[in-house]
């Protein structure tokens, strides 16, 4: 777990303190300090920042800044970097929120549905819900004709789906990818 130049001291069971950095791993969860939050906010705004530019923004020298970023990555706080693509620019003009209710809630039905949804590219998000519906999907397609084909050939084909309720998006008031850290 220790890297070159770092000293790892066991505190309690499954708890480690990285000397020289103000973060702790506590039972597998990274405790994030104010400087880490500054780093996260900056990287959420621009994931392509160089370490030098990031260090300047958060008022750190480059080496400690890079160590903090790497620790955040290793702990899974930063899980990756990606390009944000405008769906309309690539022809995906229709966004739909789809509420799915399953006919049965046994392990086989749930596993089957969740496995099938993982393989459908048009499904951007799938959330497990409380309340009337079991799942909420966010789907993008080129147009309404494509949406109809999607429902008929992708969703209706999943065994165990009892109902499908759709709300089409006609505008977005806020669509942030940044978490409030």
Secondary structure, 3 states (H helix, E strand, C coil): CCCCCCCEEECCCCEEEECCCCCEEECCEEECCHHHHHHHHHHHHCCCCCHHHHHHHCCCCHHHHHHHHHHHHHCCCCCCCCCCCCHHHHCCCEEEEEEEEECCCCHHHHHHHHHHHHCCCCEEEEEECCCCCCEEEEEEECCHHHHHHHHHHHHCCCCCEEEEEEEECCCCCCCCCCCCC
